[in-house]
Amino acid sequence: MILDNYNPFKKHLLQDKRHRDVYYDYHTKIAYYITDTDMRKYKLYSNRWLFAVSFAVLAGGWFLQPPVAIAVGCVIFVALDVVFRKKFLPSLTRKENVNVEDLVFENTNKVKKETTGRTLIRIILYVAFSVLLVLNAYDQKMQVNNITIFYMSWALAFASLCVAIYDTYNTFIKK
């Protein structure tokens, strides 16, 4: 079956032995080599679930009914996933029948390139996003009218706060 051994939390961005960035598809065992110019597009597509959930929460609070907002969020996710798999990945250089053991799991070059200032700005933006989601939920009085969007707002705010804490730990505490 297509979803056998499917784990969405597996690390897909790896490196080969020559320190080239590789997107590894576990299902087809194909390695796609990402150049530095394509890395920005990859990072955009790697957050496709975040775009869909954010749209569903914010649209459900402002101008759409919750079921419609969730449906539109799902459509956005599927559309971004299709574009990622049918347009972006085929534009990359690929190598078939690659074993994941041949790839290095640590992507140390990309981690070291990001400065502390950029990480701090990203942490502040994640915290601000979570605060705005909570304020939006209470401002729209979703706890009475739209309980689904209210809980989705809280869940997305919690996830955003967790990412901020994770980045804070990796950047400032773990050193």
C-alpha positions in Angstrom: 0.0 0.0 0.0 1.2 3.6 -0.6 1.2 4.6 3.0 3.1 1.5 4.3 6.0 2.6 6.5 5.1 6.3 5.9 6.5 8.6 8.5 6.0 12.3 7.7 8.6 13.3 10.4 11.5 11.5 8.7 14.3 13.8 7.7 14.3 14.3 4.0 17.0 16.9 3.6 20.3 15.0 3.8 23.8 15.3 2.4 25.8 12.9 0.3 29.4 12.0 0.9 30.5 15.0 -1.2 28.5 17.4 1.0 25.9 18.1 -1.6 22.3 18.8 -0.3 20.0 16.0 -1.2 16.2 15.6 -0.9 15.6 11.9 -0.3 12.3 10.3 -1.2 11.9 7.2 1.0 9.1 5.7 -1.0 10.7 5.8 -4.5 14.4 5.7 -3.2 15.3 8.6 -5.4 17.8 11.3 -4.3 17.2 14.8 -5.7 20.2 17.1 -5.6 19.4 20.6 -4.5 21.7 23.4 -5.5 22.2 26.5 -3.5 19.9 28.5 -5.8 17.1 25.9 -5.4 17.5 25.8 -1.6 15.2 28.8 -1.1 12.4 27.2 -3.2 12.9 24.0 -1.2 12.5 25.7 2.1 9.3 27.4 0.8 7.9 24.0 -0.2 9.0 22.3 2.9 6.7 24.6 4.9 3.6 23.8 2.8 1.7 22.3 5.7 2.3 25.4 7.7 0.8 27.6 5.0 -2.3 25.5 4.7 -2.9 25.3 8.5 -2.2 29.0 8.9 -4.7 29.9 6.1 -7.3 27.6 7.6 -7.1 29.1 11.0 -6.9 32.7 10.0 -9.6 32.4 7.2 -11.9 30.5 9.6 -11.6 33.3 12.1 -12.1 36.2 9.7 -14.2 35.4 6.7 -15.0 31.7 6.1 -17.0 29.2 8.0 -14.7 26.7 9.8 -15.5 23.6 7.6 -15.0 25.7 4.4 -11.7 27.1 5.8 -10.4 23.6 6.7 -11.4 22.4 3.2 -9.7 25.3 1.5 -6.6 24.7 3.7 -6.5 21.0 2.6 -6.8 22.1 -1.0 -3.9 24.6 -0.6 -1.8 21.8 1.0 -2.6 19.3 -1.8 -1.9 22.0 -4.5 1.4 22.9 -3.0 2.3 19.2 -2.6 1.5 18.5 -6.2 3.6 21.5 -7.4 6.4 20.3 -5.2 6.3 16.8 -6.5 5.4 17.4 -10.1 7.2 20.6 -10.9 10.0 21.3 -8.4 11.4 17.8 -7.9 11.6 16.9 -11.6 13.5 20.1 -12.2 16.4 18.9 -10.0 19.1 16.4 -10.8 18.1 13.0 -9.6 19.7 9.7 -8.9 17.6 6.5 -8.6 18.0 3.5 -6.4 19.9 5.3 -3.7 20.1 3.7 -0.2 19.6 6.0 2.6 22.6 4.6 4.3 24.8 6.2 1.6 23.6 9.6 2.7 24.8 11.6 5.8 22.0 12.7 8.1 23.7 15.8 9.4 23.3 18.9 7.3 26.0 20.8 9.1 26.8 23.3 6.3 23.4 24.9 6.3 23.1 25.1 10.1 26.4 27.0 10.4 25.6 29.5 7.6 22.7 31.0 9.5 23.7 33.8 11.8 22.6 34.2 15.4 20.8 37.5 14.4 18.7 35.8 11.8 17.8 33.0 14.2 16.8 35.6 16.9 14.5 37.4 14.4 12.9 34.1 13.4 12.3 33.3 17.1 10.7 36.7 17.7 8.5 36.2 14.6 7.3 32.7 15.8 6.5 34.1 19.3 4.7 37.1 17.7 2.7 34.8 15.4 1.6 32.6 18.3 0.5 35.7 20.4 -1.4 37.1 17.4 -3.2 33.8 16.9 -4.3 33.7 20.5 -5.4 37.3 20.4 -7.3 36.7 17.2 -9.1 33.8 18.7 -10.3 35.8 21.6 -11.0 38.9 19.6 -13.3 36.9 17.3 -14.9 35.3 20.3 -14.3 31.9 18.8 -14.6 30.0 22.0 -18.4 30.4 21.7 -19.0 30.8 17.9 -16.4 28.6 16.2 -15.0 26.1 18.6 -13.0 24.3 15.9 -11.1 27.4 14.8 -10.6 28.4 18.4 -8.8 25.1 19.1 -6.9 25.2 15.8 -5.7 28.7 16.7 -4.4 27.4 20.1 -2.8 24.3 18.5 -1.0 26.4 15.8 0.1 28.9 18.5 1.4 26.1 20.6 3.3 24.6 17.7 4.8 28.0 16.8 5.9 28.5 20.4 7.5 25.0 20.4 9.5 25.9 17.3 10.6 29.1 18.9 11.7 27.3 22.1 13.5 24.6 20.0 15.4 27.3 18.0 16.2 29.1 21.2 17.6 26.0 22.8 19.7 25.0 19.7 21.0 28.5 19.2 21.7 30.0 22.6 21.6 27.1 25.2 23.0 24.1 23.5 26.3 25.7 22.3 
